Amino acid sequence: MARIVIDVTAAVRQGAGIGRYARELTRAILQAFPEHRYTLFYAGPVRFPLTWAQAPGLRLRAAPLPEKGMVWLWHRLSLPVPLELFTGVADLIYSPDFLLPPTLPGRRTLLTVHDLSFEVMPETLPAPLVAYLRRNVPRAVRRATHILADSEATRQDLIRLWGVPAEKITVLYSGVEPRFRPVQDPALHARVRARYGLGPWPFILTVGTVQPRKNYPRLIEAFAALVREGIFPEGHLVIVGEKGWQAEGTLEAIRRSGMAERIHWLGFVDDADLPALYSAAAVFALVSRYEGFGLPALEAMACGTPVVASRVSSLPEVVGEAGVLVDPESVADIARGLRAALEDPERRAALREAGLERARRFTWEAAARQWHEIVLRLLKGTQGLR
């Protein structure tokens, strides 16, 4: 039995992305390996309660300050106040969100780095955030006993850009929750459409925070081109995602498109409604310029929806040959990919079956087993984990 501390601040603070990763991986770990003594540490305020966290002897420890206060204490002022002061002694500390808190000397630590967008595409993030991440993430990477990368693409970025030893990094793919499966109940489809003001028309769906890296302006241009060409004459575009940095560019693209009445930005939607939204969509598009993993593409495939995704960074690893891959820098190529997924019924059926099959390969249970194997080897002091 090991004493393991997991920082679940992202799980209680963030709905999508890293928040979902932290919740689902931690949930799977607690369920599959209850023999350890776990402490879940978090800094509030809590948006998503820890009702999912269940394990014998599980301890919850709240930080003495809100999240912003702990960030200032640990990562801006760099005060060496060890995490163990709040959690008690641990054999291993795991952070699923880029940064490591100060720890007692000699502590084994495991860190997840989701992507290096702040290095690869710094122009897509606010300058103060880029400076903060460039200062603190490399320091966490150096301190970590071992690093988990969301994809081989992220692993290669760590090696290429920062010179991290290859044997210090393991790729641990995300999973897809069982609730993401084809929803075929017409009444449920109708309720979800009504809840978000969506009519009975067909639509292309995209999911992700509205910010420059997601490439929404080019997707909007490609969608508008299909409508004008008569390829998708009754179609609409639905964007699910909270407002991020420089969201004004997406709003301007909607105005320029001349299709404002056909483009619906829903903001953040209830997680419970996502399977029905994915299932109702004619096509799911994720044409980001860079992704560390691209979980929404996997969720869409698990719901049986044809996927169009960028052929850059991690997305080919996730989608493989089960989707249509496009150049995210080319509006014409995005339109070509959408057209391919919309027009040919046989191609659509093949994409649906291939997506369902591929999504079955990615489970949080498998991720938890791999995580546990790494932890056991770290606790034994084994080097060269890959």
C-alpha positions as CSV (number, residue, x, y, z in Angstrom):
1,M,0.0,0.0,0.0
2,A,1.3,3.4,-1.0
3,R,0.4,6.9,0.2
4,I,-0.5,8.8,-2.9
5,V,-1.5,12.5,-3.2
6,I,-3.3,13.6,-6.3
7,D,-3.9,17.4,-7.0
8,V,-7.5,17.5,-8.3
9,T,-7.8,21.3,-8.4
10,A,-8.5,21.2,-12.2
11,A,-11.2,18.5,-11.6
12,V,-13.1,20.8,-9.2
13,R,-12.5,24.0,-11.2
14,Q,-12.7,23.2,-14.9
15,G,-15.6,21.6,-16.7
16,A,-14.0,20.5,-19.9
17,G,-10.5,19.7,-21.2
18,I,-8.0,19.2,-18.3
19,G,-10.8,19.2,-15.8
20,R,-12.5,16.2,-17.4
21,Y,-9.1,14.5,-17.8
22,A,-8.3,15.0,-14.1
23,R,-11.8,13.8,-13.0
24,E,-12.0,10.7,-15.2
25,L,-8.5,9.5,-14.7
26,T,-8.7,10.0,-11.0
27,R,-12.1,8.3,-10.8
28,A,-10.8,5.3,-12.7
29,I,-7.6,5.1,-10.5
30,L,-9.7,5.1,-7.3
31,Q,-12.0,2.4,-8.6
32,A,-9.4,0.1,-10.1
33,F,-6.7,0.3,-7.4
34,P,-8.4,1.0,-4.0
35,E,-5.6,-0.7,-2.1
36,H,-3.6,2.5,-1.8
37,R,-4.2,5.3,0.6
38,Y,-5.2,8.3,-1.4
39,T,-5.4,12.0,-0.5
40,L,-7.1,14.3,-3.0
41,F,-5.9,17.9,-2.7
42,Y,-7.7,20.8,-4.2
43,A,-7.9,24.6,-4.2
44,G,-11.3,26.1,-4.6
45,P,-13.7,27.6,-5.2
46,V,-15.4,24.3,-6.2
47,R,-17.5,24.4,-9.4
48,F,-17.6,20.6,-9.8
49,P,-18.0,18.8,-6.4
50,L,-16.0,15.7,-5.6
51,T,-19.1,13.4,-5.4
52,W,-17.4,11.1,-8.0
53,A,-14.4,10.4,-5.7
54,Q,-14.9,7.1,-3.9
55,A,-12.3,4.8,-2.3
56,P,-11.8,3.2,1.1
57,G,-10.0,5.6,3.5
58,L,-10.0,8.4,0.9
59,R,-9.1,11.8,2.4
60,L,-10.0,15.2,0.9
61,R,-7.8,18.1,1.7
62,A,-8.7,21.7,0.7
63,A,-6.0,24.3,0.2
64,P,-5.9,27.1,2.8
65,L,-6.2,29.6,0.0
66,P,-8.3,29.8,-3.2
67,E,-6.7,28.6,-6.4
68,K,-5.3,32.1,-7.3
69,G,-3.8,32.4,-3.9
70,M,-2.0,29.1,-4.2
71,V,-0.8,30.0,-7.6
72,W,0.7,33.2,-6.2
73,L,2.2,31.4,-3.2
74,W,3.8,28.5,-5.2
75,H,4.3,29.7,-8.7
76,R,4.6,33.4,-8.8
77,L,6.3,34.1,-5.4
78,S,8.0,30.7,-5.5
79,L,7.7,30.2,-1.8
80,P,8.9,26.7,-0.8
81,V,5.8,25.8,1.3
82,P,5.6,22.0,0.7
83,L,2.3,20.4,-0.3
84,E,2.8,17.8,2.5
85,L,2.1,20.5,5.0
86,F,-1.5,20.3,3.9
87,T,-1.8,16.7,2.9
88,G,0.5,14.8,5.2
89,V,3.4,12.6,4.2
90,A,3.1,10.9,0.8
91,D,5.1,8.3,-1.1
92,L,4.2,9.8,-4.4
93,I,2.5,13.1,-5.6
94,Y,0.7,13.3,-8.9
95,S,-0.2,16.5,-10.7
96,P,-2.5,16.1,-13.8
97,D,-2.2,19.8,-14.8
98,F,1.2,21.0,-16.0
99,L,2.6,22.3,-12.6
100,L,4.1,20.7,-9.5
101,P,3.7,22.3,-6.1
102,P,6.8,22.4,-3.8
103,T,7.4,19.1,-2.0
104,L,9.7,17.7,0.6
105,P,13.2,16.7,-0.7
106,G,13.4,13.3,-2.4
107,R,9.6,13.0,-3.0
108,R,8.7,11.0,-6.1
109,T,6.5,13.0,-8.4
110,L,4.5,12.3,-11.5
111,L,3.4,15.1,-13.8
112,T,1.1,15.3,-16.9
113,V,2.0,17.8,-19.6
114,H,-1.0,18.0,-22.0
115,D,0.6,20.1,-24.7
116,L,3.1,22.8,-25.5
117,S,0.9,25.3,-27.3
118,F,2.5,28.1,-25.4
119,E,5.8,27.2,-27.1
120,V,4.5,26.1,-30.5
121,M,1.9,28.8,-31.0
122,P,2.4,31.5,-28.4
123,E,0.5,34.0,-30.5
124,T,-2.7,32.1,-29.7
125,L,-2.5,32.7,-26.0
126,P,-2.3,35.9,-23.8
127,A,1.3,37.1,-23.5
128,P,1.2,37.1,-19.6
129,L,0.0,33.5,-19.6
130,V,2.7,32.5,-22.1
131,A,5.3,34.1,-19.9
132,Y,3.9,32.4,-16.8
133,L,3.9,28.9,-18.4
134,R,7.3,29.3,-20.0
135,R,8.7,30.1,-16.5
136,N,6.9,27.5,-14.5
137,V,6.2,24.4,-16.7
138,P,9.9,23.8,-17.6
139,R,10.7,24.0,-13.9
140,A,8.0,21.4,-13.1
141,V,9.3,19.2,-15.9
142,R,12.8,19.3,-14.5
143,R,11.6,18.5,-11.0
144,A,9.3,15.7,-11.9
145,T,10.5,12.1,-11.4
146,H,8.5,11.1,-14.5
147,I,6.2,12.9,-17.1
148,L,3.1,11.7,-18.8
149,A,2.3,13.2,-22.2
150,D,-1.2,13.1,-23.7
151,S,0.2,12.0,-27.1
152,E,3.3,11.1,-29.0
153,A,3.1,14.5,-30.6
154,T,3.4,16.2,-27.2
155,R,6.2,13.8,-26.2
156,Q,8.1,14.7,-29.3
157,D,7.6,18.4,-28.5
158,L,9.0,17.9,-25.1
159,I,12.1,16.2,-26.5
160,R,12.6,18.5,-29.4
161,L,11.9,21.9,-27.7
162,W,13.2,21.3,-24.2
163,G,15.6,18.4,-24.6
164,V,13.7,16.2,-22.0
165,P,15.2,12.7,-22.0
166,A,13.0,10.3,-24.0
167,E,13.0,7.8,-21.2
168,K,11.6,10.3,-18.8
169,I,8.3,10.6,-20.8
170,T,5.5,8.1,-21.2
171,V,2.5,8.6,-23.5
172,L,-0.7,8.0,-21.6
173,Y,-3.8,8.4,-23.9
174,S,-7.0,9.7,-22.5
175,G,-10.2,7.6,-22.5
176,V,-13.8,8.1,-23.4
177,E,-16.5,7.6,-20.9
178,P,-19.0,4.8,-21.5
179,R,-21.9,7.4,-21.5
180,F,-20.6,8.6,-24.9
181,R,-22.4,6.2,-27.2
182,P,-25.0,6.6,-30.0
183,V,-28.2,8.2,-28.7
184,Q,-31.1,7.0,-30.9
185,D,-34.0,8.2,-28.8
186,P,-35.9,10.8,-31.0
187,A,-37.6,12.3,-27.9
188,L,-34.2,12.9,-26.2
189,H,-32.9,14.4,-29.4
190,A,-35.9,16.7,-29.5
191,R,-35.5,17.8,-25.9
192,V,-31.9,18.6,-26.2
193,R,-32.5,20.5,-29.4
194,A,-35.2,22.5,-27.8
195,R,-33.1,23.2,-24.7
196,Y,-30.5,24.9,-26.8
197,G,-32.7,26.5,-29.4
198,L,-31.8,24.2,-32.2
199,G,-34.4,23.4,-34.8
200,P,-34.9,20.1,-36.7
201,W,-32.3,21.0,-39.3
202,P,-29.0,19.1,-39.8
203,F,-25.9,20.6,-38.3
204,I,-22.1,20.4,-38.1
205,L,-20.9,20.4,-34.5
206,T,-17.7,21.5,-33.0
207,V,-16.7,21.5,-29.3
208,G,-13.9,23.5,-27.6
209,T,-13.1,26.8,-25.9
210,V,-13.6,29.7,-28.3
211,Q,-10.0,30.9,-28.8
212,P,-7.6,31.3,-31.7
213,R,-6.0,27.8,-31.6
214,K,-9.4,26.2,-32.3
215,N,-9.4,27.8,-35.7
216,Y,-13.1,28.6,-35.7
217,P,-13.0,31.4,-38.3
218,R,-11.7,29.0,-41.0
219,L,-14.3,26.4,-40.0
220,I,-17.0,29.1,-40.3
221,E,-15.7,30.1,-43.8
222,A,-15.7,26.5,-44.9
223,F,-19.2,25.9,-43.6
224,A,-20.5,29.1,-45.3
225,A,-18.9,27.9,-48.6
226,L,-20.8,24.6,-48.4
227,V,-24.1,26.3,-47.8
228,R,-23.6,28.7,-50.8
229,E,-22.5,25.8,-53.1
230,G,-25.7,23.9,-52.2
231,I,-23.8,21.1,-50.6
232,F,-25.4,21.7,-47.2
233,P,-28.4,23.9,-48.1
234,E,-30.4,23.4,-44.9
235,G,-27.4,23.0,-42.7
236,H,-26.3,24.9,-39.6
237,L,-23.1,25.1,-37.5
238,V,-23.2,24.6,-33.7
239,I,-20.3,25.7,-31.6
240,V,-20.1,24.4,-28.0
241,G,-17.5,26.0,-25.8
242,E,-16.9,28.7,-23.3
243,K,-15.5,32.1,-24.3
244,G,-11.8,32.2,-24.2
245,W,-9.1,34.7,-25.2
246,Q,-9.6,36.6,-28.4
247,A,-13.1,35.2,-29.0
248,E,-13.8,38.4,-30.9
249,G,-12.2,36.9,-33.9
250,T,-14.8,34.1,-34.0
251,L,-17.6,36.6,-33.5
252,E,-16.3,38.7,-36.4
253,A,-16.0,35.6,-38.6
254,I,-19.7,34.9,-37.9
255,R,-20.7,38.4,-38.9
256,R,-18.5,38.3,-42.1
257,S,-19.9,34.9,-43.1
258,G,-23.4,36.3,-43.8
259,M,-24.7,33.1,-42.0
260,A,-25.3,34.5,-38.5
261,E,-28.8,33.0,-38.4
262,R,-27.3,29.5,-39.1
263,I,-24.4,29.7,-36.6
264,H,-25.2,28.9,-33.0
265,W,-22.6,29.5,-30.2
266,L,-24.1,27.7,-27.2
267,G,-21.3,28.4,-24.7
268,F,-20.7,25.7,-22.1
269,V,-23.4,23.0,-22.1
270,D,-24.3,20.4,-19.5
271,D,-22.1,17.4,-19.8
272,A,-25.2,15.2,-19.7
273,D,-26.4,16.7,-23.0
274,L,-23.2,16.1,-24.9
275,P,-23.9,12.5,-26.1
276,A,-27.2,13.6,-27.6
277,L,-25.6,16.6,-29.3
278,Y,-22.8,14.5,-30.7
279,S,-25.3,11.9,-31.9
280,A,-27.6,14.4,-33.5
281,A,-24.8,16.1,-35.5
282,A,-24.4,15.3,-39.2
283,V,-20.6,15.8,-38.8
284,F,-18.3,16.6,-36.0
285,A,-15.4,18.9,-36.9
286,L,-12.2,19.6,-34.9
287,V,-10.0,21.6,-37.2
288,S,-7.7,23.0,-34.5
289,R,-4.2,24.3,-35.5
290,Y,-2.8,22.4,-32.5
291,E,-4.1,19.9,-30.0
292,G,-2.4,17.9,-27.2
293,F,-5.0,15.2,-27.6
294,G,-8.4,16.2,-28.9
295,L,-10.8,14.4,-26.6
296,P,-14.0,15.8,-28.3
297,A,-13.1,14.0,-31.5
298,L,-12.9,10.7,-29.6
299,E,-16.2,11.4,-27.9
300,A,-17.9,12.1,-31.2
301,M,-16.5,8.9,-32.7
302,A,-17.9,7.0,-29.7
303,C,-21.3,8.5,-30.5
304,G,-21.1,7.2,-34.1
305,T,-20.7,10.7,-35.6
306,P,-18.4,11.1,-38.7
307,V,-15.4,13.2,-37.8
308,V,-13.4,15.7,-39.7
309,A,-10.2,16.7,-38.0
310,S,-6.9,18.4,-38.6
311,R,-3.9,16.4,-39.8
312,V,-1.6,18.1,-37.4
313,S,-0.2,17.5,-33.9
314,S,-2.0,14.8,-31.9
315,L,-5.2,14.5,-34.0
316,P,-4.0,11.8,-36.5
317,E,-3.1,9.7,-33.4
318,V,-6.6,10.0,-32.1
319,V,-8.6,9.8,-35.3
320,G,-6.4,7.6,-37.4
321,E,-8.1,6.4,-40.5
322,A,-11.5,6.5,-38.8
323,G,-12.0,10.2,-39.8
324,V,-11.4,12.7,-42.6
325,L,-8.1,14.5,-42.0
326,V,-7.7,18.1,-43.4
327,D,-5.2,20.9,-43.5
328,P,-6.3,23.4,-40.8
329,E,-4.6,26.3,-42.6
330,S,-6.7,25.8,-45.7
331,V,-10.4,26.8,-45.8
332,A,-10.7,24.9,-49.1
333,D,-9.4,21.7,-47.6
334,I,-11.6,22.0,-44.6
335,A,-14.6,22.4,-46.9
336,R,-13.4,19.4,-48.9
337,G,-13.3,17.3,-45.7
338,L,-16.7,18.4,-44.6
339,R,-18.1,17.7,-48.1
340,A,-16.6,14.2,-48.1
341,A,-18.2,13.4,-44.7
342,L,-21.6,14.9,-45.8
343,E,-22.2,13.9,-49.4
344,D,-21.5,10.1,-49.7
345,P,-23.9,7.9,-47.7
346,E,-21.5,4.9,-48.0
347,R,-18.6,7.0,-46.8
348,R,-20.6,8.3,-43.9
349,A,-21.6,4.7,-42.9
350,A,-18.0,3.6,-43.1
351,L,-16.8,6.6,-41.0
352,R,-19.4,5.8,-38.4
353,E,-18.4,2.2,-38.0
354,A,-14.7,3.0,-38.1
355,G,-15.1,5.7,-35.5
356,L,-17.1,3.4,-33.2
357,E,-14.4,0.7,-33.5
358,R,-11.5,3.2,-32.9
359,A,-13.1,4.8,-29.9
360,R,-13.3,1.4,-28.2
361,R,-9.5,1.4,-28.0
362,F,-9.5,4.4,-25.6
363,T,-10.8,3.8,-22.1
364,W,-10.1,5.4,-18.8
365,E,-9.7,1.9,-17.3
366,A,-6.8,1.3,-19.6
367,A,-5.3,4.7,-18.8
368,A,-5.6,3.9,-15.1
369,R,-3.9,0.6,-15.4
370,Q,-1.0,2.2,-17.3
371,W,-0.8,5.0,-14.7
372,H,-0.7,2.4,-11.9
373,E,2.1,0.4,-13.6
374,I,4.2,3.6,-13.9
375,V,3.5,4.5,-10.2
376,L,4.6,1.1,-9.0
377,R,7.8,1.3,-11.0
378,L,8.5,4.8,-9.7
379,L,7.9,3.6,-6.1
380,K,10.5,0.9,-6.7
381,G,12.9,3.4,-8.1
382,T,12.9,1.8,-11.6
383,Q,14.4,4.0,-14.3
384,G,13.7,4.0,-18.0
385,L,10.0,3.5,-17.8
386,R,9.1,3.6,-21.5
